[in-house]
Amino acid sequence: MPTLLVINPNSNLAVTAGIDTAVSGLRSGLGADISVVGLDGTPFGIETQRDVEAVATPVAEHVAAHGDAYDAFVIACFSDPGLHAAREATDRPVLGIAQSGLLTALSLGESIGVISIGSGSLARHWRTYRSMGIAARVAADLPLGATVAELADTTRLGDRMLATGRRLVHDHGAAVLVLGCAGMAHYRADLERSLGVTVVDPTQAACAHALGAAALGYRTR
């Protein structure tokens, strides 16, 4: 089985631990060798364009430093910071969770809805949708009005996540939901159970994609 390194570009240990838990099913189900790391000295949460640009170089440098140690890499931030620079640093597959999560969702339903952290994320996300040529299939992208630090508090945000998901499905007609942050994975099961639609955690989707790409010998340069 290929080896995979998942990079959380922020310095939030809770988010890194949540990502590690989120990919545990791939470890047990596929016997996958997946390592998850955070980056020291980076923002606590990637919430602005400045944050995205600040972590792009550290992400690419981390991939460059470990380019021969793993068969594939995943950048676990929904803005895919440093994706193209990281691809220049290795000939191994490097995948961003936004691209992978969105493409996975599009393969499962005609229209998708995205749950974002805050309104400041929306412009960045819509630039991604347009650059990928998929904007017409994004039913809506709705913000929670929260921060990365608040995502771990399910008692505080659980109802808000559900209400936002319900609006995407019932008001905007989304057939599949995408969690718009690597720190949201622990909400996936409850949302699927309550809403009756598929909910894609983009980190899980990217890891599955990366493992398959590595096993098939694909390259992303």
C-alpha positions in Angstrom: 0.0 0.0 0.0 1.4 3.5 -0.9 2.5 5.8 1.9 0.7 9.2 2.2 1.5 12.4 4.0 -1.4 14.7 4.9 -0.3 18.3 5.7 -2.4 20.5 7.8 -1.1 24.0 6.9 -2.2 25.6 10.1 -0.7 25.2 13.6 -4.0 24.2 15.3 -3.3 20.9 17.0 -7.0 20.1 17.4 -7.5 20.4 13.7 -4.5 18.1 13.0 -5.8 15.6 15.5 -9.3 15.7 13.9 -7.8 15.1 10.5 -5.9 12.1 11.8 -9.2 10.7 13.2 -11.0 11.4 10.0 -8.6 9.3 7.9 -8.5 6.4 10.4 -11.2 4.6 8.4 -8.9 4.5 5.4 -6.1 3.1 7.6 -8.3 0.3 8.9 -10.3 -0.3 5.8 -7.5 -0.2 3.3 -4.5 -0.9 5.5 -3.3 2.5 4.3 -0.1 4.0 5.7 -1.2 7.6 6.3 0.8 10.2 8.4 -0.8 13.5 9.4 1.3 16.6 10.4 0.7 20.2 11.1 3.1 23.1 10.4 4.7 25.1 13.2 4.7 28.9 13.0 1.8 29.1 10.6 -1.6 30.8 11.4 -3.9 29.1 13.9 -6.6 29.0 11.2 -6.5 29.6 7.5 -9.3 32.2 7.3 -8.1 35.0 5.0 -6.3 35.3 1.6 -3.3 36.6 3.5 -3.3 33.4 5.6 -3.5 31.3 2.4 -0.6 33.1 0.9 1.4 32.9 4.1 1.3 29.1 4.3 1.9 28.4 0.6 5.7 28.5 0.8 5.9 26.4 4.0 3.6 23.8 2.5 5.7 23.6 -0.7 8.9 23.5 1.4 7.6 20.6 3.5 6.7 18.6 0.4 10.1 19.3 -1.1 11.9 18.2 2.1 9.9 14.9 2.2 9.4 14.4 -1.6 11.2 11.0 -1.6 9.8 9.7 1.7 6.1 9.3 0.6 4.3 8.1 -2.4 1.7 10.9 -2.3 0.8 14.1 -0.5 -2.5 15.8 0.5 -2.8 19.5 1.5 -5.6 19.6 4.1 -7.0 23.1 3.7 -10.0 24.0 1.5 -8.1 26.8 -0.2 -5.5 24.3 -1.5 -2.6 26.6 -0.4 0.8 26.0 -2.1 -0.7 23.2 -4.3 1.0 24.2 -7.6 4.3 25.1 -5.9 4.3 21.8 -4.1 3.7 19.9 -7.3 6.9 21.6 -8.7 8.8 20.2 -5.7 8.1 16.5 -6.3 7.1 14.1 -9.0 4.7 12.3 -6.6 1.0 13.1 -6.6 0.1 16.2 -4.6 -3.7 16.8 -4.1 -5.6 19.6 -2.5 -8.7 18.8 -0.6 -10.9 21.5 -2.3 -10.3 20.1 -5.8 -10.6 16.5 -4.6 -13.7 17.1 -2.5 -15.5 19.0 -5.1 -14.7 16.5 -7.9 -15.8 13.7 -5.7 -19.1 15.4 -4.9 -19.7 16.1 -8.6 -19.4 12.4 -9.3 -22.1 11.6 -6.8 -24.8 14.2 -7.6 -25.9 16.8 -10.1 -25.6 19.8 -7.8 -23.5 20.4 -4.7 -23.7 22.7 -1.7 -20.8 23.8 0.4 -20.7 24.6 4.1 -18.1 27.2 4.7 -16.6 28.6 8.0 -17.3 32.3 7.5 -18.3 34.8 4.8 -14.7 35.8 4.3 -14.1 32.4 2.7 -16.8 32.8 0.0 -14.9 34.9 -2.5 -11.9 32.5 -2.4 -14.2 29.5 -2.8 -16.1 30.9 -5.8 -12.8 31.7 -7.5 -12.0 28.0 -7.1 -15.3 27.0 -8.6 -14.9 29.3 -11.5 -11.3 28.2 -12.2 -12.4 24.6 -12.1 -15.3 25.3 -14.5 -17.9 24.0 -12.1 -19.6 27.1 -10.8 -22.9 26.2 -12.6 -23.1 23.0 -10.6 -22.6 24.7 -7.2 -26.1 25.3 -5.8 -24.8 27.5 -3.0 -22.0 28.0 -0.6 -23.3 29.1 2.8 -21.1 30.3 5.8 -21.5 29.3 9.4 -20.3 32.6 10.7 -17.7 30.7 12.9 -13.9 30.4 13.2 -11.6 27.4 12.8 -11.0 27.5 16.5 -14.8 27.0 17.2 -15.2 24.0 14.9 -14.3 21.5 17.6 -17.1 22.6 19.8 -20.0 20.4 18.5 -22.3 21.6 21.3 -22.0 25.1 20.0 -21.9 24.5 16.3 -23.8 21.3 15.8 -27.2 22.9 15.4 -25.8 25.6 13.1 -24.1 23.0 10.9 -27.4 21.1 10.6 -29.4 24.3 9.9 -26.9 25.3 7.2 -27.0 21.9 5.6 -30.8 21.9 5.7 -30.9 25.3 3.8 -28.5 23.9 1.2 -30.6 20.9 0.6 -34.1 22.2 0.9 -33.8 25.8 -0.1 -31.1 25.5 -2.8 -31.6 22.0 -4.0 -28.1 20.6 -3.3 -28.0 16.9 -3.9 -24.6 16.4 -2.2 -22.9 18.5 0.5 -19.2 19.3 0.8 -17.6 20.3 4.1 -15.7 23.5 3.3 -12.9 23.0 5.9 -10.6 20.2 7.0 -11.8 20.8 10.6 -15.4 19.7 10.0 -15.0 16.0 9.5 -16.6 15.1 12.8 -19.9 16.5 11.7 -20.2 14.4 8.6 -22.0 11.3 10.1 -24.7 13.4 11.9 -25.4 15.5 8.9 -25.8 12.5 6.6 -28.1 10.8 9.1 -30.2 14.0 9.7 -30.4 15.2 6.1 -30.5 12.0 4.1 -27.9 13.1 1.5 -24.3 12.3 0.9 -21.8 14.5 2.8 -18.3 14.6 1.4 -15.4 15.3 3.8 -12.8 16.7 1.4 -9.8 15.4 3.3 -11.1 11.8 3.2 -11.9 12.2 -0.4 -8.4 13.6 -1.2 -6.7 10.8 0.7 -8.7 8.1 -1.1 -7.9 9.9 -4.4 -4.2 10.2 -3.6 -3.8 6.6 -2.5 -5.4 5.5 -5.8 -3.2 7.8 -7.8 -0.1 6.6 -6.1 -1.0 2.9 -6.5 -1.6 3.4 -10.2 1.7 5.3 -10.7 0.1 8.6 -11.6 2.1 11.9 -11.5 0.7 15.4 -11.1 3.4 17.7 -12.5 
